[in-house]
């Protein structure tokens, strides 16, 4: 059965390569294209960078193509649109694996930037997960040329260089130490205050009490998540605190409790009004640190999770905060303001290297060098 699947994959890729050879006959234009399958709408990073590119390069067309791979037939049709814009662009910017970029042979003039979608590094990915339960099959990864054809890969800190070399199977000179544009957005106090005021107006209850945000990571089997959310809810004094809940976008299980505030467009929006953050195994631990908020790790299924999903470091002992399966310990720490800000700041500073002129400006410099290269 596997051999049949691999055969049809190879046939499909050959078909795409034939079609793409005709698209490459079109003239390259002054165009920069963004491609993502992380969501159906542009991420905050794509929004920030595409807006900055329009200002810096007004003569360039900026194309943003975002579509989740939740319907294979519709995605294949979408790939024809991708192929046209890839063939006629000077630069393509990704935040995840893109089939059309990796499996096709492109014009020599095309440059591909992989921004990846996480600030910092935590979970093993790509080639580091080949053959693992939550990773890719070795033969499929080979045929799909996983993470091939990148010219540059952005990383938040060279502290993670080994993780990226292992995950992308790339050369060290391809990796540039530039965090994602959202880092600038998070550190912009004017922006934060504006979003906070808008949320206060929309949800007045947020202004009345301290806000505890619980943002859980994605789990393939999340059947017992509600049970553990209920345990957390039962520990909270709702006379003193609001509980905000924003799970991973792929998590469809939500608690049915009117006391929990869940009406947020994104985790980043919810972070703007949070006073405390409860998380688990997500790279959002770095964003929370940038905002100088106390964070606590609710690790109710740690033993099971670490067996399925390999991490790049010892999350339990290397992140300087409370790591526990007992929600009572977390709420007690919140109520008594137990959090070492100095230690956590050093942890974030080590893992997020912020350029003097900002992350977005540093990315613009890379793109400008590409466009000016003769």
LUMSE-794135 format. One line per field, with one value per residue (C-alpha): chain; y, z, x; residue number from 1. Coordinates in steps of 0.25 Angstrom, whole numbers, plus 5000, padded with zeros to 4 digits. Each point is the difference from the previous one (the first is absolute). Layout:
BEGIN
unit	A | ... $
Y	Y | ... $
Z	Z | ... $
X	X | ... $
pos	NUM | ... $
***
This chain:
BEGIN
unit	A | A | A | A | A | A | A | A | A | A | A | A | A | A | A | A | A | A | A | A | A | A | A | A | A | A | A | A | A | A | A | A | A | A | A | A | A | A | A | A | A | A | A | A | A | A | A | A | A | A | A | A | A | A | A | A | A | A | A | A | A | A | A | A | A | A | A | A | A | A | A | A | A | A | A | A | A | A | A | A | A | A | A | A | A | A | A | A | A | A | A | A | A | A | A | A | A | A | A | A | A | A | A | A | A | A | A | A | A | A | A | A | A | A | A | A | A | A | A | A | A | A | A | A | A | A | A | A | A | A | A | A | A | A | A | A | A | A | A | A | A | A | A | A | A | A | A | A | A | A | A | A | A | A | A | A | A | A | A | A | A | A | A | A | A | A | A | A | A | A | A | A | A | A | A | A | A | A | A | A | A | A | A | A | A | A | A | A | A | A | A | A | A | A | A | A | A | A | A | A | A | A | A | A | A | A | A | A | A | A | A | A | A | A | A | A | A | A | A | A | A | A | A | A | A | A | A | A | A | A | A | A | A | A | A | A | A | A | A | A | A | A | A | A | A | A | A | A | A | A | A | A | A | A | A | A | A | A | A | A | A | A | A | A | A | A | A | A | A | A | A | A | A | A | A | A | A | A | A | A | A | A | A | A | A | A | A | A | A | A | A | A | A | A | A | A | A | A | A | A | A | A | A | A | A | A | A | A | A | A | A | A | A | A | A | A | A | A | A | A | A | A | A | A | A | A | A | A | A | A | A | A | A | A | A | A | A | A | A | A | A | A | A | A | A | A | A | A | A | A | A | A | A | A | A | A | A | A | A | A | A | A | A | A | A | A | A | A | A | A | A | A | A | A $
Y	5000 | 5009 | 4998 | 5003 | 5013 | 5004 | 4997 | 5009 | 5011 | 4999 | 5001 | 5012 | 5007 | 4997 | 5006 | 5013 | 5001 | 4999 | 5011 | 5008 | 5000 | 5008 | 5010 | 5003 | 5005 | 5012 | 5012 | 5002 | 5013 | 5010 | 4991 | 4994 | 4988 | 4995 | 4986 | 4993 | 4988 | 5003 | 5007 | 5006 | 5014 | 5007 | 4998 | 5012 | 4998 | 5001 | 5012 | 5008 | 4996 | 5001 | 5014 | 5004 | 4995 | 5008 | 5013 | 4996 | 4995 | 5007 | 4996 | 4985 | 4992 | 4993 | 4987 | 4992 | 4986 | 4993 | 4987 | 4988 | 4986 | 4995 | 4997 | 4993 | 5002 | 5015 | 5002 | 4993 | 5011 | 5011 | 4994 | 5005 | 5014 | 4998 | 4995 | 5012 | 5010 | 4992 | 5000 | 5015 | 5004 | 5005 | 4996 | 4990 | 5000 | 4988 | 4997 | 4985 | 4989 | 5003 | 4988 | 5009 | 5006 | 4987 | 4990 | 5010 | 5005 | 5015 | 5011 | 5003 | 5015 | 4995 | 5002 | 4992 | 5005 | 4990 | 5009 | 4987 | 5003 | 4999 | 5010 | 4993 | 4984 | 4990 | 4987 | 4992 | 5001 | 4997 | 4990 | 4999 | 4993 | 4990 | 4987 | 5004 | 4999 | 5015 | 5001 | 4998 | 4986 | 5000 | 4996 | 5010 | 5011 | 4996 | 5001 | 5013 | 5005 | 5005 | 5014 | 5001 | 5012 | 5011 | 5010 | 5007 | 4995 | 5009 | 4996 | 5008 | 4997 | 4992 | 4993 | 4991 | 4998 | 4984 | 4999 | 5007 | 4993 | 4987 | 5003 | 5007 | 4992 | 5013 | 5007 | 5009 | 5012 | 4999 | 5003 | 5015 | 5005 | 5008 | 4998 | 5001 | 5014 | 4997 | 5003 | 5014 | 5000 | 4994 | 5010 | 5012 | 5006 | 5010 | 4988 | 4992 | 5011 | 5003 | 4985 | 4999 | 5012 | 4994 | 4987 | 5008 | 5006 | 4987 | 4992 | 5010 | 4988 | 5000 | 5013 | 4996 | 4989 | 4994 | 4991 | 4986 | 4995 | 4985 | 4997 | 4985 | 4994 | 4990 | 4986 | 4989 | 4993 | 5011 | 4992 | 5002 | 5015 | 5005 | 4992 | 5007 | 5014 | 4997 | 4997 | 5013 | 5008 | 4994 | 5006 | 5014 | 5011 | 5006 | 5012 | 5004 | 4994 | 4999 | 4987 | 5002 | 4988 | 4999 | 4986 | 4997 | 5003 | 4985 | 4997 | 4998 | 4996 | 5012 | 5000 | 5004 | 5009 | 5014 | 5006 | 4997 | 5011 | 4994 | 5011 | 5003 | 5001 | 4995 | 4996 | 5013 | 5008 | 4993 | 5002 | 5015 | 5000 | 4988 | 5003 | 4985 | 4989 | 4985 | 4992 | 4986 | 4995 | 5012 | 5010 | 5011 | 4999 | 5010 | 5010 | 5000 | 5003 | 5012 | 5006 | 4998 | 4992 | 4989 | 4986 | 4987 | 4986 | 4991 | 4987 | 4990 | 4990 | 5002 | 4985 | 4997 | 5012 | 4999 | 4985 | 5005 | 5013 | 5002 | 5013 | 5008 | 5002 | 4996 | 5008 | 4995 | 5005 | 5011 | 5009 | 5009 | 4999 | 4991 | 4987 | 4991 | 4991 | 5006 | 5013 | 5003 | 5003 | 5009 | 5008 | 5001 | 5006 | 5010 | 5004 | 5002 | 5006 | 4989 | 5002 | 5004 | 5010 | 5002 | 4985 | 5000 | 5012 | 4994 | 4987 | 5008 | 5009 | 4988 | 4994 | 5013 | 5009 | 5013 | 5008 | 5015 | 5005 | 4990 | 4987 | 5005 | 5010 | 4989 | 4991 | 5012 | 5001 | 4986 | 5001 | 5013 | 4993 | 4989 | 5010 | 5009 | 4988 | 5000 $
Z	5000 | 5004 | 4986 | 4993 | 5008 | 4997 | 4985 | 4999 | 5008 | 4990 | 4988 | 5006 | 5002 | 4986 | 4995 | 5008 | 4995 | 4985 | 5003 | 5007 | 4988 | 4993 | 5011 | 5000 | 4986 | 5006 | 5002 | 5014 | 5006 | 5011 | 5010 | 5014 | 5003 | 5014 | 5001 | 5013 | 5003 | 5015 | 4998 | 4990 | 5004 | 5001 | 5013 | 5008 | 4995 | 4985 | 5003 | 5006 | 4990 | 4987 | 5005 | 5002 | 4987 | 4993 | 5006 | 4998 | 4985 | 4995 | 4986 | 5004 | 5000 | 5013 | 4999 | 5012 | 4999 | 5012 | 5000 | 5010 | 4994 | 5006 | 4986 | 4991 | 4987 | 5003 | 5004 | 4987 | 4992 | 5009 | 4997 | 4985 | 5005 | 5009 | 4988 | 4991 | 5011 | 5004 | 4985 | 4999 | 5013 | 5004 | 5015 | 5006 | 5016 | 5007 | 5015 | 4998 | 4990 | 4986 | 4990 | 4988 | 5005 | 5004 | 4989 | 4988 | 4992 | 5000 | 4993 | 5004 | 5003 | 5011 | 5014 | 5011 | 5015 | 5010 | 5013 | 5007 | 5009 | 5014 | 5008 | 5007 | 4999 | 5008 | 4993 | 4990 | 4986 | 4986 | 4998 | 5015 | 5000 | 4989 | 5003 | 5013 | 5004 | 4998 | 4989 | 4985 | 4993 | 4994 | 4986 | 4999 | 5006 | 4989 | 4988 | 5006 | 5001 | 5014 | 5003 | 4987 | 4991 | 5012 | 4998 | 5014 | 5013 | 5011 | 5015 | 5012 | 5006 | 4996 | 5013 | 4992 | 4988 | 5003 | 5000 | 4987 | 4993 | 5005 | 4996 | 4987 | 4995 | 4996 | 5000 | 5011 | 4991 | 4995 | 5015 | 5003 | 5015 | 4998 | 5008 | 4994 | 4998 | 5011 | 5010 | 4996 | 5001 | 5014 | 5005 | 4995 | 5012 | 4992 | 4992 | 5013 | 5007 | 4988 | 4999 | 5015 | 4999 | 4989 | 5007 | 5013 | 4992 | 4993 | 5013 | 5012 | 5010 | 4996 | 5007 | 5013 | 5005 | 4998 | 4987 | 5000 | 4986 | 4997 | 4986 | 4998 | 4989 | 4989 | 5003 | 4990 | 5011 | 5009 | 5005 | 5015 | 4998 | 5005 | 5013 | 5003 | 4996 | 5010 | 5011 | 4997 | 5000 | 5014 | 5006 | 4996 | 5008 | 4990 | 5009 | 4999 | 4986 | 4986 | 4992 | 4986 | 4991 | 4986 | 4995 | 4988 | 4987 | 4997 | 5013 | 4998 | 5014 | 5009 | 5014 | 5002 | 5012 | 4999 | 5010 | 4990 | 4990 | 4987 | 4989 | 4995 | 4986 | 5003 | 5012 | 4998 | 5001 | 5013 | 5005 | 4999 | 5012 | 5008 | 5014 | 5001 | 4990 | 5002 | 4988 | 4998 | 4989 | 4990 | 4995 | 5005 | 5012 | 4993 | 4996 | 5014 | 5005 | 4990 | 5006 | 5014 | 5005 | 5010 | 4994 | 5006 | 4993 | 5002 | 4997 | 5003 | 4989 | 5000 | 5001 | 4988 | 4992 | 5001 | 4995 | 4987 | 4997 | 5002 | 5005 | 4997 | 5015 | 5014 | 5001 | 5014 | 5006 | 4990 | 5000 | 5013 | 5004 | 5007 | 4993 | 5006 | 4997 | 5012 | 4997 | 5014 | 5001 | 4988 | 5006 | 5013 | 4993 | 4993 | 5013 | 5007 | 4988 | 5000 | 4987 | 4998 | 4989 | 5000 | 4997 | 4989 | 4993 | 4999 | 4994 | 4990 | 4997 | 4997 | 4990 | 4993 | 4994 | 4996 | 4990 | 5004 | 4989 | 5002 | 4993 | 4989 | 4995 | 5001 | 4991 | 4990 | 4999 | 4996 | 4989 | 4996 | 4998 | 4992 | 4991 | 4997 | 4997 | 4986 $
X	5000 | 5011 | 5007 | 4987 | 4999 | 5015 | 4998 | 4988 | 5007 | 5012 | 4990 | 4993 | 5013 | 5005 | 4986 | 5003 | 5014 | 4994 | 4990 | 5010 | 5010 | 4989 | 4998 | 5015 | 4999 | 4993 | 5009 | 5005 | 4993 | 5003 | 4993 | 5001 | 4991 | 4996 | 4995 | 4995 | 4991 | 5000 | 4987 | 4990 | 5003 | 5013 | 5008 | 5004 | 5014 | 4995 | 4992 | 5011 | 5011 | 4991 | 4995 | 5015 | 5004 | 4989 | 5006 | 5014 | 4998 | 4988 | 5003 | 4999 | 4987 | 4998 | 4992 | 4995 | 4995 | 4995 | 4992 | 5000 | 5002 | 4986 | 4994 | 5010 | 4993 | 4998 | 5014 | 5005 | 4992 | 5006 | 5014 | 4998 | 4999 | 5012 | 5008 | 4997 | 5004 | 5012 | 5005 | 4998 | 5005 | 5014 | 4998 | 4991 | 4998 | 4995 | 4997 | 4998 | 5003 | 4995 | 4998 | 5002 | 5013 | 5006 | 4996 | 5002 | 5012 | 5000 | 5007 | 5014 | 4995 | 4990 | 5004 | 4992 | 4999 | 4995 | 4996 | 4994 | 4988 | 5005 | 5008 | 5011 | 5001 | 4994 | 4995 | 5008 | 4995 | 5003 | 5011 | 5002 | 4986 | 5002 | 4994 | 4994 | 4986 | 4997 | 5010 | 5001 | 5002 | 5014 | 4996 | 4990 | 5009 | 5010 | 4990 | 4994 | 5014 | 4996 | 5006 | 5009 | 5002 | 5002 | 5010 | 4999 | 4994 | 4997 | 5003 | 4997 | 5014 | 5012 | 4998 | 4990 | 5010 | 5001 | 4985 | 4998 | 5012 | 4993 | 4986 | 5002 | 5013 | 5006 | 5013 | 5004 | 5003 | 4985 | 4995 | 4999 | 4998 | 4987 | 4988 | 4986 | 4993 | 4990 | 5011 | 5000 | 4985 | 5000 | 5010 | 4993 | 4993 | 4991 | 4995 | 4998 | 4992 | 4991 | 4996 | 4998 | 4991 | 4992 | 4998 | 4996 | 4989 | 4996 | 5000 | 4999 | 5002 | 5015 | 5002 | 4993 | 5009 | 5014 | 5001 | 5005 | 5002 | 5001 | 5005 | 5002 | 5008 | 4995 | 4998 | 4996 | 4992 | 4994 | 4988 | 5004 | 5003 | 4987 | 5001 | 5013 | 4995 | 4989 | 5010 | 5007 | 4986 | 4997 | 5012 | 4997 | 4994 | 4991 | 4997 | 5015 | 5004 | 4994 | 5005 | 5003 | 5001 | 5007 | 5004 | 5008 | 4993 | 4999 | 4994 | 4984 | 4997 | 4995 | 4995 | 4985 | 5001 | 4994 | 5010 | 5012 | 5002 | 5004 | 4996 | 5014 | 5005 | 5014 | 5008 | 5008 | 4988 | 4997 | 5014 | 4998 | 4990 | 5007 | 5006 | 5004 | 5002 | 4998 | 5005 | 5006 | 5010 | 4999 | 5011 | 4991 | 5008 | 5009 | 4990 | 4995 | 5014 | 5001 | 4987 | 5006 | 4988 | 5001 | 4998 | 4997 | 5000 | 4988 | 5006 | 4989 | 5004 | 5015 | 5003 | 4991 | 5004 | 5015 | 4999 | 4993 | 5006 | 5015 | 5005 | 5014 | 5002 | 4996 | 4987 | 4997 | 5014 | 5005 | 4989 | 5001 | 4985 | 4991 | 4998 | 4988 | 4988 | 4993 | 4992 | 4999 | 5015 | 4999 | 4988 | 5008 | 5012 | 4991 | 4993 | 5013 | 5008 | 5010 | 5008 | 5015 | 5000 | 5015 | 5003 | 4989 | 5005 | 5014 | 4993 | 4993 | 5012 | 5009 | 4989 | 4995 | 5011 | 4994 | 5007 | 5002 | 4992 | 4989 | 4997 | 4991 | 5011 | 5010 | 4992 | 4998 | 5015 | 5001 | 4989 | 5006 | 5014 | 4993 | 4993 | 5012 | 5009 | 5005 $
pos	1 | 2 | 3 | 4 | 5 | 6 | 7 | 8 | 9 | 10 | 11 | 12 | 13 | 14 | 15 | 16 | 17 | 18 | 19 | 20 | 21 | 22 | 23 | 24 | 25 | 26 | 27 | 28 | 29 | 30 | 31 | 32 | 33 | 34 | 35 | 36 | 37 | 38 | 39 | 40 | 41 | 42 | 43 | 44 | 45 | 46 | 47 | 48 | 49 | 50 | 51 | 52 | 53 | 54 | 55 | 56 | 57 | 58 | 59 | 60 | 61 | 62 | 63 | 64 | 65 | 66 | 67 | 68 | 69 | 70 | 71 | 72 | 73 | 74 | 75 | 76 | 77 | 78 | 79 | 80 | 81 | 82 | 83 | 84 | 85 | 86 | 87 | 88 | 89 | 90 | 91 | 92 | 93 | 94 | 95 | 96 | 97 | 98 | 99 | 100 | 101 | 102 | 103 | 104 | 105 | 106 | 107 | 108 | 109 | 110 | 111 | 112 | 113 | 114 | 115 | 116 | 117 | 118 | 119 | 120 | 121 | 122 | 123 | 124 | 125 | 126 | 127 | 128 | 129 | 130 | 131 | 132 | 133 | 134 | 135 | 136 | 137 | 138 | 139 | 140 | 141 | 142 | 143 | 144 | 145 | 146 | 147 | 148 | 149 | 150 | 151 | 152 | 153 | 154 | 155 | 156 | 157 | 158 | 159 | 160 | 161 | 162 | 163 | 164 | 165 | 166 | 167 | 168 | 169 | 170 | 171 | 172 | 173 | 174 | 175 | 176 | 177 | 178 | 179 | 180 | 181 | 182 | 183 | 184 | 185 | 186 | 187 | 188 | 189 | 190 | 191 | 192 | 193 | 194 | 195 | 196 | 197 | 198 | 199 | 200 | 201 | 202 | 203 | 204 | 205 | 206 | 207 | 208 | 209 | 210 | 211 | 212 | 213 | 214 | 215 | 216 | 217 | 218 | 219 | 220 | 221 | 222 | 223 | 224 | 225 | 226 | 227 | 228 | 229 | 230 | 231 | 232 | 233 | 234 | 235 | 236 | 237 | 238 | 239 | 240 | 241 | 242 | 243 | 244 | 245 | 246 | 247 | 248 | 249 | 250 | 251 | 252 | 253 | 254 | 255 | 256 | 257 | 258 | 259 | 260 | 261 | 262 | 263 | 264 | 265 | 266 | 267 | 268 | 269 | 270 | 271 | 272 | 273 | 274 | 275 | 276 | 277 | 278 | 279 | 280 | 281 | 282 | 283 | 284 | 285 | 286 | 287 | 288 | 289 | 290 | 291 | 292 | 293 | 294 | 295 | 296 | 297 | 298 | 299 | 300 | 301 | 302 | 303 | 304 | 305 | 306 | 307 | 308 | 309 | 310 | 311 | 312 | 313 | 314 | 315 | 316 | 317 | 318 | 319 | 320 | 321 | 322 | 323 | 324 | 325 | 326 | 327 | 328 | 329 | 330 | 331 | 332 | 333 | 334 | 335 | 336 | 337 | 338 | 339 | 340 | 341 | 342 | 343 | 344 | 345 | 346 | 347 | 348 | 349 | 350 | 351 | 352 | 353 | 354 | 355 | 356 | 357 | 358 | 359 | 360 | 361 | 362 | 363 | 364 | 365 | 366 | 367 | 368 | 369 | 370 | 371 | 372 | 373 | 374 $
***
